[in-house]
Amino acid sequence: MYGDPATIRTILTELGDTWAVVGLSSNEGRAAYGVADVLQRFGKRVVPVHPKAETVHGERGYASLADIPFDVDVVDVFVNSELAGAVADEAVAIGARAVWFQLGVVDEAAYERTRAAGLDMVMDRCPAIEIPRLG
């Protein structure tokens, strides 16, 4: 339900190439760093969103989604489940087209709110795993 193949394919291939990665910092030991690298290798523009607003993988970072001065297609969420719902709400507020909660990140109420707002959404999946599966 939270990661059906059709929705995954749509997000990865049809909804646009600008991905805001919430929780992405310059810490190479964090999963977000490696996933962002994979997204870039597959042609996505990765925009770091982190309180430190660091430049990562050559892209300027922003402290919040609301600070990004251009359109974002997908919001990829690397925060814990307790914080993820608020990020999904911010994604709706900025006009993103989809929300992607990483492995282990699940908030069923946020899923329902986000889908009701018209966005595609995937939870508990990793785009770095799913992209190569597209063939």
Contact map, one row per residue, 1 for C-alpha under 8 A:
111100000000000000000000000000000000000000000000000000000000000000000000000000000000000000000000000000000000000000000000000000000000000
111100000000000000000000000000000000000000000000000000000000000000000000000000000000000000000000000000000000000000000000111100000000000
111110110000000000000000000000000000000000000000000000000000000000000000000000000000000000000000000000000000000000000000111110000000000
111111110000000000000000000000000000000000000000000000000000000000000000000000000000000000000000000000000000000000000000010000000000000
001111111000000000000000000000000000000000000000000000000000000000000000000000000000000000000000000000000000000000000000000000000000000
000111111100000000000000000000000000000000000000000000000000000000000000000000000000000000000000000000000000000000000000000000000000000
001111111110000000000000000000000000000000000000000000000000000000000000000000000000000000000000000000000000000000000001110000000000000
001111111111000000000000000000000000000000000000000000000000000000000000000000000000000000000000000000000000000000000000010000000100000
000011111111110000000000000000000000000000000000000000000000000000000000000000000000000000000000000000000000000000000000000000000000010
000001111111111000000000000000000000000000000000000000000000000000000000000000000000000000000000000000000000000000000000000000000000000
000000111111111100000000000000000000000000000000000000000000000000000000010000000000000000000000010000000000000000000001000000000000000
000000011111111100000000000000000000000000000000000000000000000000000000000000000000000000000000000000000000000000000000000000100010000
000000001111111100000000000000000000000000000000000000000000000000000000000000000000000000000000000000000000000000000000000000000000000
000000001111111100000000000000000000000000000000000000000000000000000000000000000000000000000000000000000000000000000000000000000000000
000000000111111110000000000000000000000000000000000000000000000000000000110000000000000000000000110000000000000000000000000000000000000
000000000011111111000000000000000000000000000000000000000000000000000000110000000000000000000000000000000000000000000000000000000000000
000000000000001111100000000000000000000000111000000000000000000000000000110000000000000000000000000000000000000000000000000000000000000
000000000000000111110000000000000000000000011110000000000000000000000011110000000000000000000000000000000000000000000000000000000000000
000000000000000011111000000000000000000000011110000000000000000000000001111100000000000000000000000000000000000000000000000000000000000
000000000000000001111100000000000000000000000111100000000000000010000001111100000000000000000000000000000000000000000000000000000000000
000000000000000000111111000000010001000000000111100000000000000000000000001111000000000000000000000000000000000000000000000000000000000
000000000000000000011111000000000000000000000001110000000000000010000000001111100000000000000000000000000000000000000000000000000000000
000000000000000000001111100000010000000000000001110000000000000000000000000011100000000000000000000000000000000000000000000000000000000
000000000000000000001111110000011001000000000001110000010000000000000000000001000000000000000000000000000000000000000000000000000000000
000000000000000000000011111100011000000000000001110111110000000000000000000000000000000000000000000000000000000000000000000000000000000
000000000000000000000001111100001000000000000000000001110000000000000000000000000000000000000000000000000000000000000000000000000000000
000000000000000000000000111111001000000000000000000000000000000000000000000000000000000000000000000000000000000000000000000000000000000
000000000000000000000000111111101100000000000000000000000000000000000000000000000000000000000000000000000000000000000000000000000000000
000000000000000000000000001111101000000000000000000000000000000000000000000000000000000000000000000000000000000000000000000000000000000
000000000000000000000000001111111100000000000000000000000000000000000000000000000000000000000000000000000000000000000000000000000000000
000000000000000000000000000111111110000000000000000000000000000000000000000000000000000000000000000000000000000000000000000000000000000
000000000000000000001011100001111111000000000000000000000000000000000000000001000000000000000000000000000000000000000000000000000000000
000000000000000000000001111111111111100000000000000000000000000000000000000000000000000000000000000000000000000000000000000000000000000
000000000000000000000000000101111111110000000000000000000000000000000000000000000000000000000000000000000000000000000000000000000000000
000000000000000000000000000000111111111000000000000000000000000000000000000000000000000000000000000000000000000000000000000001110000000
000000000000000000001001000000011111111100000100000000001000000000000000000000000000000000000000000000000000000000000000000000000000000
000000000000000000000000000000001111111110000000000000001000000000000000000000000000000000000000000000000000000000000000000000000000000
000000000000000000000000000000000111111111000000000000000000000000000000000000000000000000000000000000000000000000000000000000010000000
000000000000000000000000000000000011111111111100000000000000000000000000000000000000000000000000000000000000000000000000000000110000000
000000000000000000000000000000000001111111111100000000000000000000000000000000000000000000000000000000000000000000000000000000000000000
000000000000000000000000000000000000111111110000000000000000000000000000000000000000000000000000000000000000000000000000000000000000000
000000000000000000000000000000000000011111110000000000000000000000000000000000000000000000000000000000000000000000000000000000000010000
000000000000000010000000000000000000001111111000000000000000000000000000000000000000000000000000000000000000000000000000000000000000000
000000000000000011100000000000000000001111111100000000000000000000000000000000000000000000000000000000000000000000000000000000000000000
000000000000000011100000000000000000001100111110000000000000000000000000000000000000000000000000000000000000000000000000000000000000000
000000000000000001111000000000000001001100011111000000001010000000000000000000000000000000000000000000000000000000000000000000000000000
000000000000000001111000000000000000000000001111100000000011110000000000000000000000000000000000000000000000000000000000000000000000000
000000000000000000011111100000000000000000000111110011110011110000000000000000000000000000000000000000000000000000000000000000000000000
000000000000000000011111100000000000000000000011111010000000111110000000000000000000000000000000000000000000000000000000000000000000000
000000000000000000000111100000000000000000000001111111000000111100000000000000000000000000000000000000000000000000000000000000000000000
000000000000000000000000000000000000000000000000111110000000011100000000000000000000000000000000000000000000000000000000000000000000000
000000000000000000000000100000000000000000000000011111000000111000000000000000000000000000000000000000000000000000000000000000000000000
000000000000000000000000100000000000000000000001111111100001111000000000000000000000000000000000000000000000000000000000000000000000000
000000000000000000000000110000000000000000000001010111110001110000000000000000000000000000000000000000000000000000000000000000000000000
000000000000000000000000110000000000000000000001000011111111100000000000000000000000000000000000000000000000000000000000000000000000000
000000000000000000000001110000000000000000000001000001111111100000000000000000000000000000000000000000000000000000000000000000000000000
000000000000000000000000000000000001100000000100000000111110000000000000000000000000000000000000000000000000000000000000000000000000000
000000000000000000000000000000000000000000000000000000111111000000000000000000000000000000000000000000000000000000000000000000000000000
000000000000000000000000000000000000000000000111000000111111100000000000000000000000000000000000000000000000000000000000000000000000000
000000000000000000000000000000000000000000000011000011110111110000000000000000000000000000000000000000000000000000000000000000000000000
000000000000000000000000000000000000000000000011110111110011111000000000000000000000000000000000000000000000000000000000000000000000000
000000000000000000000000000000000000000000000011111111000001111110110000000000000000000000000000000000000000000000000000000000000000000
000000000000000000000000000000000000000000000000111110000000111110100000000000000000000000000000000000000000000000000000000000000000000
000000000000000000000000000000000000000000000000111000000000011111110000000000000000000000000000000000000000000000000000000000000000000
000000000000000000010100000000000000000000000000100000000000011111110000000000000000000001100100000000000000000000000000000000000000000
000000000000000000000000000000000000000000000000000000000000000111111000000000000000000001000100000000000000000000000000000000000000000
000000000000000000000000000000000000000000000000000000000000011111111000000000000000000000000000000000000000000000000000000000000000000
000000000000000000000000000000000000000000000000000000000000010111111110000000000000000000000000000000000000000000000000000000000000000
000000000000000000000000000000000000000000000000000000000000000001111110000000000000000000000000000000000000000000000000000000000000000
000000000000000000000000000000000000000000000000000000000000000000011111000000000000000000000000000000000000000000000000000000000000000
000000000000000001000000000000000000000000000000000000000000000000011111100000000000000000000111000000000000000000000000000000000000000
000000000000000001110000000000000000000000000000000000000000000000000111111000000000000000000111100000000000000000000000000000000000000
000000000000001111110000000000000000000000000000000000000000000000000011111000000000000000000001110000000000000000000000000000000000000
000000000010001111110000000000000000000000000000000000000000000000000001111100000000000000000001111100000000000000000000000000000000000
000000000000000000111100000000000000000000000000000000000000000000000001111110000000000100100001011100000000000000000000000000000000000
000000000000000000111100000000000000000000000000000000000000000000000000011111000000000000000000001111000000000000000000000000000000000
000000000000000000001110000000000000000000000000000000000000000000000000001111100001001000000000001111000000000000000000000000000000000
000000000000000000001111000000010000000000000000000000000000000000000000000111110000000000000000000011001000000000000000000000000000000
000000000000000000000110000000000000000000000000000000000000000000000000000011111011000000000000000000001000000000000000000000000000000
000000000000000000000000000000000000000000000000000000000000000000000000000001111111000000000000000000011000000000000000000000000000000
000000000000000000000000000000000000000000000000000000000000000000000000000000111111100000000000000000011110000000000000000000000000000
000000000000000000000000000000000000000000000000000000000000000000000000000000011111100000000000000000000010000000000000000000000000000
000000000000000000000000000000000000000000000000000000000000000000000000000000111111111000000000000000000000000000000000000000000000000
000000000000000000000000000000000000000000000000000000000000000000000000000010111111111100000000000010001110010000000000000000000000000
000000000000000000000000000000000000000000000000000000000000000000000000000000001111111110000000000000000010110000000000000000000000000
000000000000000000000000000000000000000000000000000000000000000000000000000000000011111111000000000000000000010000000000000000000000000
000000000000000000000000000000000000000000000000000000000000000000000000000010000011111111100000000000000000000000000000000000000000000
000000000000000000000000000000000000000000000000000000000000000000000000001000000001111111110000001000000000010001000000000000000000000
000000000000000000000000000000000000000000000000000000000000000000000000000000000000111111111000000000000000010011000000000000000000000
000000000000000000000000000000000000000000000000000000000000000011000000000000000000011111111100000000000000000000000000000000000000000
000000000000000000000000000000000000000000000000000000000000000010000000001000000000001111111111011000000000000000000000000000000000000
000000000000000000000000000000000000000000000000000000000000000000000000000000000000000111111111100000000000000001001010000000000000000
000000000000000000000000000000000000000000000000000000000000000000000000000000000000000011111111000000000000000000000000000000000000000
000000000000000000000000000000000000000000000000000000000000000011000011000000000000000001111111000000000000000000000000000000000000000
000000000000000000000000000000000000000000000000000000000000000000000011000000000000000000111111100000000000000000000000000000000000000
000000000000000000000000000000000000000000000000000000000000000000000011111000000000000000111111111000000000000000000010000000000000000
000000000000001000000000000000000000000000000000000000000000000000000001110000000000000000010011111000000000000000000011000000000000000
000000000010001000000000000000000000000000000000000000000000000000000000111000000000000000100001111100000000000000000011100000000000000
000000000000000000000000000000000000000000000000000000000000000000000000011110000000000100100001111110000000000001000011110000000000000
000000000000000000000000000000000000000000000000000000000000000000000000011110000000000000000000011111000000000000000000111010000000000
000000000000000000000000000000000000000000000000000000000000000000000000000111000001000000000000001111101100000000000000111111000000000
000000000000000000000000000000000000000000000000000000000000000000000000000111000000000000000000000111111000000000000000001111100000000
000000000000000000000000000000000000000000000000000000000000000000000000000000000000000000000000000011111000000000000000001111000000000
000000000000000000000000000000000000000000000000000000000000000000000000000000011000000000000000000001111100000000000000000110000000000
000000000000000000000000000000000000000000000000000000000000000000000000000001111001000000000000000011111110000000000000001100000000000
000000000000000000000000000000000000000000000000000000000000000000000000000000001001000000000000000010011111000000000000001100000000000
000000000000000000000000000000000000000000000000000000000000000000000000000000001101100000000000000000001111111000000000000000000000000
000000000000000000000000000000000000000000000000000000000000000000000000000000000000000000000000000000000111111100000000000000000000000
000000000000000000000000000000000000000000000000000000000000000000000000000000000000100000000000000000000011111110000000000000000000000
000000000000000000000000000000000000000000000000000000000000000000000000000000000001110110000000000000000011111111000000000000000000000
000000000000000000000000000000000000000000000000000000000000000000000000000000000000000000000000000000000011111111100000101000000000000
000000000000000000000000000000000000000000000000000000000000000000000000000000000000000000000000000000000001111111110000000000000000000
000000000000000000000000000000000000000000000000000000000000000000000000000000000000000010000000000000000000111111111000000000000000000
000000000000000000000000000000000000000000000000000000000000000000000000000000000000000110010000001000000000011111111111100000000000000
000000000000000000000000000000000000000000000000000000000000000000000000000000000000000000000000000000000000001111111111100000000000000
000000000000000000000000000000000000000000000000000000000000000000000000000000000000000000000000000000000000000111111110000000000000000
000000000000000000000000000000000000000000000000000000000000000000000000000000000000000000010000000000000000000011111110000000000000000
000000000000000000000000000000000000000000000000000000000000000000000000000000000000000000000000000000000000000001111111000000000000000
000000000000000000000000000000000000000000000000000000000000000000000000000000000000000000010001111000000000000001111111100000000000000
000000100010000000000000000000000000000000000000000000000000000000000000000000000000000000000000111000000000000001100111110000000000000
011000100000000000000000000000000000000000000000000000000000000000000000000000000000000000000000011110000000001001100011111000000000000
011100110000000000000000000000000000000000000000000000000000000000000000000000000000000000000000001110000000000000000001111110000000000
011000000000000000000000000000000000000000000000000000000000000000000000000000000000000000000000000111101100001000000000111110000000000
011000000000000000000000000000000000000000000000000000000000000000000000000000000000000000000000000011111100000000000000011111000000000
001000000000000000000000000000000000000000000000000000000000000000000000000000000000000000000000000111110000000000000000011111101100000
000000000000000000000000000000000010000000000000000000000000000000000000000000000000000000000000000011100000000000000000000111111100000
000000000001000000000000000000000010001000000000000000000000000000000000000000000000000000000000000001000000000000000000000011111110000
000000000000000000000000000000000010011000000000000000000000000000000000000000000000000000000000000000000000000000000000000001111111000
000000000000000000000000000000000000000000000000000000000000000000000000000000000000000000000000000000000000000000000000000011111111100
000000010000000000000000000000000000000000000000000000000000000000000000000000000000000000000000000000000000000000000000000011111111110
000000000001000000000000000000000000000001000000000000000000000000000000000000000000000000000000000000000000000000000000000000111111111
000000000000000000000000000000000000000000000000000000000000000000000000000000000000000000000000000000000000000000000000000000011111111
000000000000000000000000000000000000000000000000000000000000000000000000000000000000000000000000000000000000000000000000000000001111111
000000001000000000000000000000000000000000000000000000000000000000000000000000000000000000000000000000000000000000000000000000000111111
000000000000000000000000000000000000000000000000000000000000000000000000000000000000000000000000000000000000000000000000000000000011111
